Amino acid sequence: MDFEDATKDAAKARIALTGPAGAGKTYTALMLAFGLGEKVAVIDTERGKASLYVGRNGWQFKTIKPTSYSPLSLTDHLGKAAGGGFDALIIDSLSHYWEGKDGMLEQVDKRGGANKFTSGWKVVRPEEQRMIDAILAYPGHVIITLRTKQEYVLEKNERGKQEPTRVGTKPVQREGIEYEFDLIGDLDLTNTLTVSKSRIEGVETGLTFEKPGMELAASVAAFLAEGKQVPSVSEYRGRALELDTVEGLKELFEEVVDHQLEGAPMVDDLGYPTVLGDFLRKRATAVKMTASDGGA
C-alpha cells in the first residue's frame, strides 16, 4: 500500500439528531430528509409516529414499522431500502436497536452464556458493527434519531423564579456511536437545534437553528456534493455481473473496500437483502464454480 494524493469524494449526508421526548426529532428528521431528496423512507420504531406527518408540507413517504430490533434485522431493512432506491432514509429511532426488544443489550443477555459480560459482547459486537457499516455505507442520505436520557435541572423562568426544566443528557445507544456521523444536532424542547459536532463547512459546531429545515438541509447537501463522484452500489453490482473472472472480481472488491463500501446494503438477484462485500464474494464463488465445471 502506497501513499497517494488525497481527494475529496462527493458523499451522502449522515446526520444524527438527539434530544428528549417532545423535542421534535421526528419532524426535524422529515424536514431534513425532504430537503435532501424526493424519495424518502422511514424505519419507524416509534409506533408509527412519523406517519402522523403524512400530508404535512405535502410529504408522502414509505415506512416500515419493525417490532424486533436486532442489529442484523436493521441491516436487512437497510438492504431493502437500498433496493427501493430511496434518496433519504430516516431511522427513528436507533435507540431501540440498543435497548429495545432483541436489541444489543437483550442479545448480549440471551447469547452470553455463563459470562455475558465477556462472551456475550464478543458474539454480538460483530453484528452491531455490520449494522453500523450498513448505515454509514447506505447509498443515500441517512438521518437517525437518538433518544436522550432525561433529567430535571433548576432554571430561572421569565419571572426570575427557579423552576424545574426537563433536559436531555446522554443518548440512548452505545457510547460514542453518534460520532460516526458527519453532523450531530442536539434538539431541545423548543425545537431549537444546536450543532454539537460537524464536518460540514458552513455548519460549524456551536451554531443554533430554530425549527431547522430546508435551509440547513441545503447547506449540508451543497457541501457534500462537492468532490469526485464515487460509483454507486448499483453500478458496482452491474460491473460485478459483467465480470467473468475471479481476478477481475478481486480487483473490483479492492476498489469497493478502498471506497469503504464493503458493508453497503443492497438486494441480491433474488431480491434478498445483503451487503455489497458479501454479494461480490458470492459472485466470485459462482464464477469460480462455473470455471471449474467448464474445465471438467
Summary of the structure (lengths in Angstrom):
residues: 296
radius of gyration: 21.2
end to end distance: 37.5
largest distance: 88.8
contacts: 948
relative contact order: 0.17
helix: 42%
strand: 23%
